[in-house]
Amino acid sequence: MSINIATLPRITRDTLSGLLLSTSTPNNLAIIDVRDHDHIGGHIVSSTWVPSATLDYRMPELVRTLQDKEKVVFHCALSQQRGPSAALQYSRERERILGSGESHKQEVFVLEGGFVQWQEKYGKDVQLTEAYVEGIWQEY
């Protein structure tokens, strides 16, 4: 199956917040934040910051460290460029390294609306967002 930017599954902020708040999911879920200098002002709880500029050399390591996760969610500020590109690159690298067998099933998503939409609803929720600085987001 050939995957491309258009066919990448999206996950809504409400679905993701539900997964984060459910006690059974966090160990099965990885959130990868690929924002670069725009990472300031907050991030989703438990997310891992992997600046998009570092993806080329960090991708094999990501595939290895995330291989046992059931769901991996990528996002950037708006999830229009960097987030989807990273998710696609990850999916392809994962298939190259691990193959596409049943034992390696994993769902890869892009967070719809990225961190900009996330923070609009969940920025002040300390269960869901860390290091939030509201003033930074006033301009968005």
FIFINU-285940 format. One record per residue: residue number from 1; x, y, z of N, C-alpha, C in turn. Coordinates in steps of 0.2 Angstrom, whole numbers, plus 2048, in hexadecimal, padded with zeros to 3 digits. Layout:
BEGIN
ATOM  num  n.u  n.v  n.w  ca.u  ca.v  ca.w  c.u  c.v  c.w
ATOM  NUM    X    Y    Z     X     Y     Z    X    Y    Z
...
***
This chain:
BEGIN
ATOM  num  n.u  n.v  n.w  ca.u  ca.v  ca.w  c.u  c.v  c.w
ATOM    1  804  7FA  800   800   800   800  804  806  800
ATOM    2  803  80A  7FB   807   811   7FB  804  816  7FF
ATOM    3  807  819  803   805   81E   807  807  825  805
ATOM    4  803  82A  805   806   831   803  802  836  808
ATOM    5  804  83C  807   802   842   80C  7FA  842  80C
ATOM    6  7F7  841  806   7F0   841   806  7EC  83B  80A
ATOM    7  7F0  836  80A   7EC   830   80D  7EE  82F  814
ATOM    8  7F3  833  817   7F5   832   81E  7EF  833  822
ATOM    9  7ED  82F  827   7E8   830   82B  7E9  836  830
ATOM   10  7E3  839  831   7E4   83F   836  7E0  83D  83C
ATOM   11  7E2  840  842   7DF   83F   848  7DD  846  84B
ATOM   12  7D7  847  84E   7D5   84D   850  7D8  84E  857
ATOM   13  7D8  855  859   7DA   857   860  7D6  853  865
ATOM   14  7D0  853  864   7CB   850   869  7CD  848  86A
ATOM   15  7CE  845  864   7D0   83E   865  7D6  83D  868
ATOM   16  7DB  841  866   7E2   840   86A  7E1  842  871
ATOM   17  7DE  847  873   7DD   849   87A  7DA  843  87E
ATOM   18  7D5  840  87B   7D2   83A   87E  7D7  834  87F
ATOM   19  7DB  833  87A   7E0   82E   87B  7E5  830  880
ATOM   20  7E7  836  881   7EC   838   886  7E9  837  88D
ATOM   21  7E3  839  88D   7DF   839   894  7DD  832  896
ATOM   22  7DD  82D  891   7DB   826   893  7E1  823  896
ATOM   23  7E0  81F  89C   7E6   81C   89F  7E9  817  89C
ATOM   24  7E6  813  897   7E8   80D   894  7ED  80F  88E
ATOM   25  7EC  815  88B   7EF   817   885  7F7  819  885
ATOM   26  7F9  81E  88A   7FF   821   889  805  81D  887
ATOM   27  805  817  88A   80B   813   888  80B  810  881
ATOM   28  805  810  87E   804   80E   877  804  814  872
ATOM   29  805  81A  874   804   820   870  80B  824  870
ATOM   30  80D  826  86B   813   82B   86A  810  831  866
ATOM   31  812  837  869   811   83D   865  817  841  863
ATOM   32  818  842  85D   81E   845   85B  81D  84C  858
ATOM   33  820  851  85B   820   858   85A  825  85A  855
ATOM   34  824  85B  84F   82A   85D   84A  82A  864  849
ATOM   35  828  868  84D   829   870   84D  830  871  84E
ATOM   36  832  876  84B   839   878   84B  83A  87E  851
ATOM   37  83C  884  84F   83C   88A   853  835  88C  856
ATOM   38  830  889  853   829   88B   855  827  886  85B
ATOM   39  82B  882  85E   82A   87E   863  828  881  86A
ATOM   40  82A  888  86A   829   88B   870  822  88C  872
ATOM   41  820  88D  878   819   88F   87A  815  88A  87B
ATOM   42  818  884  87C   814   87E   87E  814  878  87A
ATOM   43  813  872  87D   813   86C   879  80E  867  87C
ATOM   44  80C  862  878   807   85D   87B  80B  859  880
ATOM   45  807  857  885   80A   853   88A  80C  84C  887
ATOM   46  812  84A  889   815   844   887  818  844  880
ATOM   47  817  849  87D   81A   84A   876  822  84A  876
ATOM   48  824  848  870   82C   848   86F  82D  84D  86A
ATOM   49  832  851  86B   834   857   867  839  854  862
ATOM   50  838  854  85C   83D   852   857  83C  857  851
ATOM   51  840  85C  852   840   862   84D  840  85F  846
ATOM   52  83C  861  841   83C   85F   83A  843  85F  837
ATOM   53  847  864  839   84D   864   836  852  85E  838
ATOM   54  850  85B  83D   854   855   83F  851  84E  83D
ATOM   55  84C  84E  839   848   848   838  84C  843  834
ATOM   56  850  846  82F   854   842   82A  858  83D  82E
ATOM   57  85C  83F  833   861   83B   836  85D  838  83C
ATOM   58  858  83A  83F   855   837   845  850  832  843
ATOM   59  84E  831  83D   848   82D   83B  849  826  83D
ATOM   60  84F  823  83B   850   81C   83D  850  81A  844
ATOM   61  852  81F  848   852   81F   850  84A  81F  852
ATOM   62  847  824  84F   83F   824   850  83C  81E  84F
ATOM   63  83D  81B  849   83A   814   847  83B  80F  84D
ATOM   64  842  80F  84F   843   80A   854  840  80B  85B
ATOM   65  840  811  85D   83E   813   864  836  813  864
ATOM   66  833  813  85E   82B   814   85E  828  80D  85B
ATOM   67  82C  808  85A   82A   802   857  824  7FE  85A
ATOM   68  824  7FF  861   81F   7FB   865  819  7FF  866
ATOM   69  819  806  864   813   80A   866  80D  808  861
ATOM   70  807  808  863   801   807   85F  800  80D  85A
ATOM   71  800  813  85D   7FF   819   859  804  81E  85A
ATOM   72  806  821  854   80B   826   854  808  82C  851
ATOM   73  808  832  854   805   838   852  80A  83D  850
ATOM   74  80A  840  84A   80F   845   848  80B  84C  848
ATOM   75  80E  851  84A   80C   858   849  811  85D  849
ATOM   76  80F  863  846   813   869   846  80E  86E  848
ATOM   77  810  874  846   80B   87A   848  804  879  845
ATOM   78  804  878  83F   7FD   878   83B  7FC  871  838
ATOM   79  801  86C  839   800   866   836  7FE  866  82E
ATOM   80  801  86B  82B   800   86B   823  806  869  81F
ATOM   81  80C  86A  822   812   869   81E  817  864  822
ATOM   82  81A  866  828   81F   862   82B  81C  85C  82E
ATOM   83  816  85D  832   813   857   835  812  851  830
ATOM   84  80E  853  82B   80C   84E   826  812  84B  823
ATOM   85  817  84F  821   81D   84D   81E  821  848  822
ATOM   86  822  84A  829   825   845   82E  821  83F  82E
ATOM   87  81B  83F  82F   817   839   82F  818  834  829
ATOM   88  818  837  823   819   833   81D  820  830  81D
ATOM   89  825  834  81F   82C   832   81F  82D  82D  824
ATOM   90  82A  82D  82A   82A   828   82F  827  822  82D
ATOM   91  821  822  82A   81E   81C   827  822  818  822
ATOM   92  825  81C  81E   829   819   819  82F  816  81C
ATOM   93  832  819  820   838   817   823  837  811  827
ATOM   94  831  811  82B   82F   80B   82F  82E  805  82B
ATOM   95  82B  806  825   82A   800   821  830  7FE  81E
ATOM   96  835  802  81C   83B   800   81A  83F  7FC  81F
ATOM   97  83F  7FE  825   843   7FB   82A  840  7F5  82D
ATOM   98  839  7F5  82E   836   7F0   832  831  7EB  82D
ATOM   99  830  7EE  827   82C   7EA   822  824  7EC  824
ATOM  100  820  7E9  821   819   7EA   822  815  7E5  825
ATOM  101  818  7E0  828   814   7DA   82A  810  7DC  830
ATOM  102  80B  7D7  831   806   7D8   837  809  7DA  83E
ATOM  103  80F  7D7  83F   812   7D8   845  815  7DF  847
ATOM  104  815  7E3  841   817   7EA   842  812  7EF  841
ATOM  105  80B  7ED  842   806   7F1   841  806  7F7  846
ATOM  106  806  7FD  843   806   803   847  802  809  843
ATOM  107  7FE  80C  846   7FA   812   843  7FE  818  844
ATOM  108  7FF  81C  83E   802   822   83E  7FD  827  83C
ATOM  109  7FD  82D  840   7F8   832   83F  7FC  839  83E
ATOM  110  7F8  83E  83B   7FA   845   83C  7F5  848  840
ATOM  111  7F7  84C  844   7F2   850   849  7EF  856  844
ATOM  112  7E8  855  843   7E5   85A   83F  7E5  861  843
ATOM  113  7E7  866  83F   7E8   86D   841  7EE  86E  845
ATOM  114  7F2  869  847   7F8   86A   84A  7F8  86D  851
ATOM  115  7FD  870  854   7FE   872   85A  7F9  879  85B
ATOM  116  7F9  87C  855   7F5   883   856  7EE  881  858
ATOM  117  7EB  87C  854   7E4   87A   856  7E3  877  85D
ATOM  118  7E8  873  85F   7E9   870   865  7E9  875  86B
ATOM  119  7ED  87A  86A   7EE   87E   870  7E7  883  870
ATOM  120  7E4  884  86B   7DE   888   86B  7D9  885  870
ATOM  121  7D8  87E  870   7D4   87B   875  7D7  878  87B
ATOM  122  7DD  876  87B   7E0   872   880  7E6  876  883
ATOM  123  7E8  87C  881   7EE   87F   883  7EE  880  88B
ATOM  124  7E9  881  88E   7E9   883   895  7E7  87D  899
ATOM  125  7E6  877  896   7E5   871   89A  7EC  86D  89B
ATOM  126  7EE  86E  8A2   7F4   86B   8A4  7F5  864  8A3
ATOM  127  7EF  860  8A3   7F0   859   8A2  7F2  857  89A
ATOM  128  7F1  85C  896   7F2   85B   88F  7F7  85F  88C
ATOM  129  7F9  865  88F   7FE   869   88C  803  86B  891
ATOM  130  809  86B  88F   80F   86D   894  812  873  891
ATOM  131  814  877  896   818   87D   894  815  882  890
ATOM  132  80E  883  891   80A   887   88D  80B  88E  88E
ATOM  133  80C  893  889   80D   89A   88A  808  89D  885
ATOM  134  802  89F  888   7FC   8A1   885  7FE  8A7  880
ATOM  135  802  8AC  883   804   8B2   87F  807  8B1  878
ATOM  136  80B  8AB  878   80E   8AA   871  809  8A8  86C
ATOM  137  803  8A5  86E   7FE   8A3   869  7F9  8A8  868
ATOM  138  7F9  8AE  86A   7F5   8B3   869  7F5  8B5  861
ATOM  139  7FA  8B5  85E   7FB   8B7   857  7F8  8B2  852
ATOM  140  7F7  8AC  855   7F5   8A6   850  7EE  8A7  84E
***
